[in-house]
Structures are given as C-alpha cells and as structure tokens.
Amino acid sequence: PPPLLEPLFPPQPGASPGFAERVRQHKVRLEWVRAEPAGLRGAVRVLNLAYEKVVSVRYTLNGWASCAEAAATYQPPGPADGITDRFAFLLLLGAAAAETTLEFAVRYRVAGAEYWDNNEGKNYRLRGRQRILPAAGPPQDPDSSAWIHFI
C-alpha cells in the first residue's frame, strides 16, 4: 500500500481566521493539502497581481540534499473575492515518501517578482509512514459461527 503522509502543520490553513488578509499581505499562501495514494494534493491562493503568473511547489524527501519542483495549475472559476486566484498541485511521490519527511515551499512568480510561502521559514513538513496491512488471522471455517443442529 502507498505510504501515509501526516502533516506536521494544520492541513487547512485557508480555513483559519485572517487567511484572506495573509494572502493580501504575503501575495501567496497554501490553502489546503490532502494526502492521497498517489502523493500529496493541495491548493494555493495567490493575489492576482497580473494576468501572467507561475505557481509551483518545490519539495524534497532528503532534507534538501536534492529537490524537485512541480507546477501548479490554475483552477477556474477563481475565488469569489475577485482579488485572488487558486492553483492546484499534485506531488507524485509513490513509495519514496515512506519512512521519511516531505518538506515543501510554494513559489509564486508574477510581473518580474518572486514570492514564497515557506510556512514562516519552517517549510511545510509531512511525516511519511508505511501503512500497516491488517494481519491475516488463521483461516476460518465459514460455518464456525453457525449453530449445530441435531436431527
């Protein structure tokens, strides 16, 4: 089975009070993440500063000895606030995430500038654990729970 990713931060930052103000102030913020069998899915909210923009997620499974970057894609329709856009990402991790820590930060490039959301300098971190399959017990007779009838 695929590994289980456990966030070491609140997985729904977009649901916390003051989220819209943090997006306005910092230009980019992680909105939510969800661990899935294929990896990690999430959404990012950015301040709409220009039509052309690039949002990506830079991540590592080995403490930044190496890293990869995944593009996030625009999700229409935009949020109802009219001043932000939402982008979604999927980090395909597979078995590589088991027994390790995934760290990531979000990058927003727009109008010649670059903005980062790195969880206030701590990076977003998720602990990977191997899923445990239920232990198979001894085979059971399908009639073992049936009443014994004597004729």
Buried (B, 14 or more C-beta within 10 A) or exposed (E): EBBBBBBBBEBBBBEEEEBBEBBEEBBBBBBBBEBBEEBBBBBBBBBBBEEEBEBBBBBBBEEEEEBEEBEBEEEEEBBEEEEBBBBBBBBEBEEBBBEBBBBBBBBBBBEEEEBBBBBEEEBBBBBBBEEEEEEEEEEEEEEEEEEEEEE
